[in-house]
Amino acid sequence: MIFPLEQLVEYKNNIYEITVAASHRAYQMAKVQDPEIEANNDKVVSLAAKQLFTNQVRIGYTEL
């Protein structure tokens, strides 16, 4: 799978926000050695972005 660039271009909200969220999600998945990574040819950032765009994972915020 390649990075879903087409979905990123069509994204109506903050592109920076979704990019940072994909980076954080990719880090989480790599730390726990998610089995989906291997099934996706080790393309963890693409997998994380796909999860965000398909609402398998949602972006959330906490107050500091």
N, CA, C and O atoms as a GROMACS GRO file, in nm:
protein
  256
    1MET      N    1   0.085  -0.118   0.000
    1MET     CA    2   0.000   0.000   0.000
    1MET      C    3   0.089   0.124   0.000
    1MET      O    4   0.189   0.129   0.072
    2ILE      N    5   0.053   0.221  -0.080
    2ILE     CA    6   0.124   0.348  -0.078
    2ILE      C    7   0.046   0.446   0.007
    2ILE      O    8  -0.070   0.423   0.039
    3PHE      N    9   0.110   0.556   0.045
    3PHE     CA   10   0.044   0.656   0.127
    3PHE      C   11  -0.078   0.709   0.052
    3PHE      O   12  -0.069   0.741  -0.066
    4PRO      N   13  -0.192   0.720   0.119
    4PRO     CA   14  -0.316   0.764   0.053
    4PRO      C   15  -0.316   0.914   0.024
    4PRO      O   16  -0.392   0.990   0.083
    5LEU      N   17  -0.229   0.954  -0.069
    5LEU     CA   18  -0.212   1.095  -0.101
    5LEU      C   19  -0.341   1.158  -0.154
    5LEU      O   20  -0.371   1.273  -0.122
    6GLU      N   21  -0.415   1.083  -0.233
    6GLU     CA   22  -0.540   1.136  -0.289
    6GLU      C   23  -0.638   1.174  -0.177
    6GLU      O   24  -0.704   1.278  -0.184
    7GLN      N   25  -0.646   1.089  -0.075
    7GLN     CA   26  -0.734   1.119   0.038
    7GLN      C   27  -0.684   1.238   0.117
    7GLN      O   28  -0.763   1.316   0.170
    8LEU      N   29  -0.553   1.253   0.126
    8LEU     CA   30  -0.495   1.367   0.197
    8LEU      C   31  -0.529   1.498   0.125
    8LEU      O   32  -0.562   1.598   0.190
    9VAL      N   33  -0.521   1.497  -0.007
    9VAL     CA   34  -0.552   1.617  -0.086
    9VAL      C   35  -0.699   1.654  -0.071
    9VAL      O   36  -0.733   1.772  -0.066
   10GLU      N   37  -0.786   1.554  -0.065
   10GLU     CA   38  -0.930   1.579  -0.055
   10GLU      C   39  -0.976   1.606   0.088
   10GLU      O   40  -1.092   1.640   0.110
   11TYR      N   41  -0.887   1.592   0.185
   11TYR     CA   42  -0.922   1.610   0.326
   11TYR      C   43  -0.964   1.755   0.350
   11TYR      O   44  -0.892   1.848   0.314
   12LYS      N   45  -1.080   1.774   0.411
   12LYS     CA   46  -1.137   1.908   0.426
   12LYS      C   47  -1.090   1.982   0.552
   12LYS      O   48  -1.103   2.104   0.560
   13ASN      N   49  -1.037   1.909   0.648
   13ASN     CA   50  -0.992   1.972   0.771
   13ASN      C   51  -0.843   2.006   0.763
   13ASN      O   52  -0.788   2.016   0.653
   14ASN      N   53  -0.780   2.023   0.876
   14ASN     CA   54  -0.641   2.062   0.884
   14ASN      C   55  -0.549   1.947   0.840
   14ASN      O   56  -0.544   1.843   0.906
   15ILE      N   57  -0.478   1.965   0.730
   15ILE     CA   58  -0.389   1.861   0.677
   15ILE      C   59  -0.274   1.834   0.774
   15ILE      O   60  -0.233   1.720   0.791
   16TYR      N   61  -0.223   1.939   0.838
   16TYR     CA   62  -0.116   1.922   0.936
   16TYR      C   63  -0.163   1.830   1.048
   16TYR      O   64  -0.089   1.743   1.092
   17GLU      N   65  -0.284   1.851   1.094
   17GLU     CA   66  -0.340   1.773   1.204
   17GLU      C   67  -0.347   1.623   1.168
   17GLU      O   68  -0.306   1.539   1.249
   18ILE      N   69  -0.396   1.590   1.052
   18ILE     CA   70  -0.409   1.450   1.014
   18ILE      C   71  -0.271   1.387   0.988
   18ILE      O   72  -0.251   1.268   1.014
   19THR      N   73  -0.176   1.467   0.938
   19THR     CA   74  -0.041   1.417   0.916
   19THR      C   75   0.029   1.385   1.047
   19THR      O   76   0.093   1.280   1.060
   20VAL      N   77   0.016   1.473   1.145
   20VAL     CA   78   0.074   1.450   1.277
   20VAL      C   79   0.007   1.330   1.344
   20VAL      O   80   0.073   1.249   1.408
   21ALA      N   81  -0.124   1.320   1.330
   21ALA     CA   82  -0.197   1.208   1.389
   21ALA      C   83  -0.151   1.075   1.328
   21ALA      O   84  -0.137   0.976   1.399
   22ALA      N   85  -0.128   1.073   1.197
   22ALA     CA   86  -0.080   0.951   1.131
   22ALA      C   87   0.060   0.915   1.181
   22ALA      O   88   0.090   0.797   1.200
   23SER      N   89   0.142   1.015   1.202
   23SER     CA   90   0.276   0.990   1.255
   23SER      C   91   0.271   0.931   1.395
   23SER      O   92   0.343   0.836   1.425
   24HIS      N   93   0.186   0.988   1.480
   24HIS     CA   94   0.171   0.937   1.617
   24HIS      C   95   0.114   0.795   1.617
   24HIS      O   96   0.158   0.710   1.694
   25ARG      N   97   0.017   0.770   1.531
   25ARG     CA   98  -0.043   0.637   1.524
   25ARG      C   99   0.059   0.535   1.473
   25ARG      O  100   0.064   0.422   1.522
   26ALA      N  101   0.139   0.574   1.375
   26ALA     CA  102   0.243   0.484   1.324
   26ALA      C  103   0.342   0.450   1.435
   26ALA      O  104   0.385   0.335   1.447
   27TYR      N  105   0.378   0.547   1.516
   27TYR     CA  106   0.469   0.522   1.628
   27TYR      C  107   0.407   0.423   1.727
   27TYR      O  108   0.474   0.331   1.773
   28GLN      N  109   0.280   0.444   1.759
   28GLN     CA  110   0.211   0.352   1.851
   28GLN      C  111   0.212   0.210   1.796
   28GLN      O  112   0.243   0.115   1.868
   29MET      N  113   0.180   0.196   1.670
   29MET     CA  114   0.173   0.063   1.609
   29MET      C  115   0.310  -0.004   1.606
   29MET      O  116   0.321  -0.124   1.629
   30ALA      N  117   0.414   0.073   1.580
   30ALA     CA  118   0.549   0.018   1.576
   30ALA      C  119   0.593  -0.026   1.716
   30ALA      O  120   0.658  -0.130   1.730
   31LYS      N  121   0.558   0.052   1.818
   31LYS     CA  122   0.598   0.018   1.955
   31LYS      C  123   0.537  -0.113   2.003
   31LYS      O  124   0.602  -0.190   2.074
   32VAL      N  125   0.412  -0.139   1.967
   32VAL     CA  126   0.345  -0.262   2.012
   32VAL      C  127   0.360  -0.375   1.910
   32VAL      O  128   0.304  -0.484   1.927
   33GLN      N  129   0.436  -0.349   1.804
   33GLN     CA  130   0.460  -0.447   1.698
   33GLN      C  131   0.329  -0.507   1.646
   33GLN      O  132   0.310  -0.628   1.643
   34ASP      N  133   0.240  -0.418   1.605
   34ASP     CA  134   0.109  -0.457   1.551
   34ASP      C  135   0.128  -0.553   1.433
   34ASP      O  136   0.203  -0.523   1.341
   35PRO      N  137   0.060  -0.668   1.435
   35PRO     CA  138   0.075  -0.765   1.325
   35PRO      C  139   0.029  -0.713   1.189
   35PRO      O  140   0.069  -0.767   1.085
   36GLU      N  141  -0.055  -0.611   1.188
   36GLU     CA  142  -0.100  -0.555   1.060
   36GLU      C  143   0.015  -0.492   0.982
   36GLU      O  144   0.009  -0.482   0.860
   37ILE      N  145   0.119  -0.450   1.053
   37ILE     CA  146   0.233  -0.386   0.986
   37ILE      C  147   0.299  -0.485   0.890
   37ILE      O  148   0.326  -0.451   0.775
   38GLU      N  149   0.324  -0.605   0.936
   38GLU     CA  150   0.388  -0.705   0.850
   38GLU      C  151   0.297  -0.741   0.733
   38GLU      O  152   0.345  -0.762   0.622
   39ALA      N  153   0.168  -0.748   0.758
   39ALA     CA  154   0.072  -0.780   0.652
   39ALA      C  155   0.066  -0.668   0.548
   39ALA      O  156   0.021  -0.690   0.435
   40ASN      N  157   0.111  -0.548   0.586
   40ASN     CA  158   0.109  -0.432   0.497
   40ASN      C  159   0.250  -0.401   0.443
   40ASN      O  160   0.281  -0.287   0.413
   41ASN      N  161   0.332  -0.504   0.433
   41ASN     CA  162   0.469  -0.490   0.380
   41ASN      C  163   0.552  -0.387   0.458
   41ASN      O  164   0.633  -0.316   0.399
   42ASP      N  165   0.532  -0.380   0.589
   42ASP     CA  166   0.607  -0.292   0.679
   42ASP      C  167   0.588  -0.143   0.649
   42ASP      O  168   0.674  -0.062   0.684
   43LYS      N  169   0.480  -0.107   0.586
   43LYS     CA  170   0.453   0.035   0.556
   43LYS      C  171   0.360   0.090   0.663
   43LYS      O  172   0.239   0.105   0.643
   44VAL      N  173   0.419   0.120   0.777
   44VAL     CA  174   0.342   0.155   0.896
   44VAL      C  175   0.274   0.292   0.884
   44VAL      O  176   0.162   0.309   0.932
   45VAL      N  177   0.339   0.389   0.823
   45VAL     CA  178   0.279   0.523   0.811
   45VAL      C  179   0.158   0.518   0.718
   45VAL      O  180   0.056   0.580   0.746
   46SER      N  181   0.170   0.446   0.608
   46SER     CA  182   0.056   0.432   0.516
   46SER      C  183  -0.061   0.364   0.584
   46SER      O  184  -0.176   0.403   0.565
   47LEU      N  185  -0.031   0.261   0.662
   47LEU     CA  186  -0.135   0.189   0.734
   47LEU      C  187  -0.203   0.280   0.837
   47LEU      O  188  -0.325   0.279   0.850
   48ALA      N  189  -0.124   0.357   0.909
   48ALA     CA  190  -0.180   0.449   1.008
   48ALA      C  191  -0.269   0.554   0.942
   48ALA      O  192  -0.377   0.586   0.992
   49ALA      N  193  -0.224   0.608   0.830
   49ALA     CA  194  -0.304   0.708   0.758
   49ALA      C  195  -0.435   0.646   0.709
   49ALA      O  196  -0.540   0.708   0.718
   50LYS      N  197  -0.427   0.525   0.657
   50LYS     CA  198  -0.548   0.457   0.611
   50LYS      C  199  -0.647   0.439   0.725
   50LYS      O  200  -0.767   0.460   0.708
   51GLN      N  201  -0.596   0.401   0.842
   51GLN     CA  202  -0.684   0.384   0.959
   51GLN      C  203  -0.753   0.515   0.995
   51GLN      O  204  -0.871   0.514   1.032
   52LEU      N  205  -0.682   0.625   0.985
   52LEU     CA  206  -0.743   0.755   1.016
   52LEU      C  207  -0.847   0.795   0.912
   52LEU      O  208  -0.956   0.841   0.947
   53PHE      N  209  -0.814   0.778   0.784
   53PHE     CA  210  -0.906   0.818   0.678
   53PHE      C  211  -1.032   0.731   0.674
   53PHE      O  212  -1.138   0.778   0.630
   54THR      N  213  -1.023   0.606   0.718
   54THR     CA  214  -1.138   0.518   0.717
   54THR      C  215  -1.208   0.512   0.853
   54THR      O  216  -1.297   0.430   0.876
   55ASN      N  217  -1.167   0.599   0.942
   55ASN     CA  218  -1.226   0.612   1.076
   55ASN      C  219  -1.215   0.485   1.161
   55ASN      O  220  -1.297   0.463   1.250
   56GLN      N  221  -1.114   0.403   1.134
   56GLN     CA  222  -1.086   0.290   1.222
   56GLN      C  223  -1.024   0.341   1.351
   56GLN      O  224  -1.037   0.279   1.457
   57VAL      N  225  -0.955   0.455   1.341
   57VAL     CA  226  -0.893   0.522   1.454
   57VAL      C  227  -0.936   0.667   1.446
   57VAL      O  228  -0.944   0.724   1.337
   58ARG      N  229  -0.965   0.727   1.560
   58ARG     CA  230  -1.010   0.866   1.561
   58ARG      C  231  -0.907   0.955   1.628
   58ARG      O  232  -0.833   0.910   1.716
   59ILE      N  233  -0.903   1.080   1.587
   59ILE     CA  234  -0.814   1.178   1.648
   59ILE      C  235  -0.882   1.231   1.774
   59ILE      O  236  -1.001   1.265   1.772
   60GLY      N  237  -0.807   1.238   1.882
   60GLY     CA  238  -0.862   1.292   2.007
   60GLY      C  239  -0.762   1.385   2.073
   60GLY      O  240  -0.642   1.377   2.047
   61TYR      N  241  -0.811   1.472   2.156
   61TYR     CA  242  -0.728   1.569   2.225
   61TYR      C  243  -0.754   1.565   2.374
   61TYR      O  244  -0.864   1.530   2.419
   62THR      N  245  -0.654   1.600   2.449
   62THR     CA  246  -0.672   1.613   2.593
   62THR      C  247  -0.629   1.752   2.635
   62THR      O  248  -0.537   1.810   2.578
   63GLU      N  249  -0.696   1.804   2.734
   63GLU     CA  250  -0.662   1.935   2.788
   63GLU      C  251  -0.535   1.923   2.873
   63GLU      O  252  -0.520   1.826   2.947
   64LEU      N  253  -0.446   2.017   2.862
   64LEU     CA  254  -0.325   2.017   2.945
   64LEU      C  255  -0.345   2.095   3.071
   64LEU      O  256  -0.253   2.105   3.152
   0.00000   0.00000   0.00000
